[in-house]
């Protein structure tokens, strides 16, 4: 029979092993980076360094497990087709703004301040080709609204639909 101390040590060891597995999974998925520009409806231009989520593994991983992201960075999810998109914040520590973008680069809808770790569905409400994730508050601070234009990298690698 295990003593209380031995049981506690085993529990801590098991928890440590489980936690250690999370970062290694997250590290297995890598992302290319590119520059992206957003032109607001009042004509201001804002440039971001974005990571590109182009395949199903990258899209599934997204920004999960990240603890911080520079103010001028983000992620672009390219679905390889135009469709209604459903997102969530499971395992995502950062609060995010999500821009739902049409194939021609128009911001169709925005979900601001997505709640970390929430499993609630965030719906694009209309068919889109891309989702741009930025730090929460960026859309409001920079006056990014529906109708803004996203200029994607000219050499955007081809996405692989699910």
Residue pairs with C-beta under 8 A, 6 or more apart in sequence:
2 10
22 65
23 65
26 61
26 64
26 65
29 57
29 58
29 61
31 51
31 52
31 53
31 58
31 75
32 51
32 52
32 54
32 157
33 49
33 50
33 51
33 52
34 49
34 50
34 52
34 76
34 152
34 153
34 155
34 156
35 47
35 48
35 49
35 50
35 153
36 47
36 48
36 49
36 50
36 74
36 76
36 132
36 150
36 151
36 152
36 153
37 45
37 46
37 47
37 48
37 150
37 151
38 45
38 46
38 48
38 99
38 107
38 132
38 142
38 144
38 148
38 149
38 150
38 151
39 45
39 148
39 149
39 151
40 46
40 142
40 143
40 144
40 145
40 148
41 143
41 145
41 147
41 148
42 143
44 142
44 143
46 142
46 144
47 72
48 72
48 73
48 74
48 134
49 70
49 72
49 73
49 74
50 73
50 74
50 75
50 76
50 132
51 73
51 74
51 75
51 76
52 58
52 75
52 76
52 78
52 156
52 157
53 59
53 61
53 62
53 75
53 76
53 77
53 78
54 78
54 80
54 157
54 158
54 159
54 160
55 159
55 160
56 160
56 162
59 77
59 79
59 162
62 75
62 77
62 92
62 133
63 69
63 75
63 92
63 94
63 96
63 133
64 90
64 91
64 92
65 91
65 92
65 93
66 92
66 93
66 94
67 93
67 94
68 94
69 94
69 135
71 135
71 138
73 135
74 132
74 133
74 134
74 135
74 138
75 132
75 133
76 130
76 131
76 132
76 133
76 152
77 85
77 130
77 131
77 132
77 133
78 129
78 130
78 156
78 159
79 85
79 128
79 129
79 130
79 131
79 159
79 161
79 162
80 158
80 159
80 160
80 161
81 129
81 161
82 102
82 103
82 127
82 128
82 129
83 127
83 128
84 123
84 124
84 125
84 126
84 127
84 128
85 100
85 123
85 124
85 128
85 131
86 121
86 122
86 123
86 124
87 98
87 111
87 114
87 121
87 122
87 124
87 131
88 118
88 119
88 120
88 121
88 122
89 96
89 114
89 115
89 116
89 117
89 118
89 119
89 120
89 122
90 117
90 118
90 119
91 117
92 114
92 116
92 117
93 116
93 117
94 116
94 135
94 136
95 113
95 114
95 115
95 116
95 135
95 136
95 137
96 113
96 114
96 133
96 134
96 135
96 136
97 110
97 111
97 112
97 113
97 114
97 133
97 134
97 135
97 136
97 137
97 138
97 139
97 140
97 144
98 110
98 111
98 114
98 122
98 131
98 132
98 133
99 107
99 110
99 131
99 132
99 133
99 134
99 139
99 144
99 148
99 150
100 107
100 108
100 109
100 110
100 111
100 124
100 125
100 126
100 128
100 130
100 131
101 107
101 108
101 128
101 129
101 130
101 131
101 132
101 150
102 108
102 127
102 128
102 129
103 129
103 130
105 149
105 150
105 151
105 152
106 147
106 148
106 149
106 150
107 144
107 145
107 146
107 147
107 148
107 149
107 150
108 124
108 125
108 126
108 128
108 146
109 124
109 125
109 126
109 128
109 146
110 139
110 144
110 145
110 146
111 122
112 136
112 137
112 139
112 140
113 136
113 137
114 122
114 136
124 131
130 150
130 152
132 150
138 144
139 145
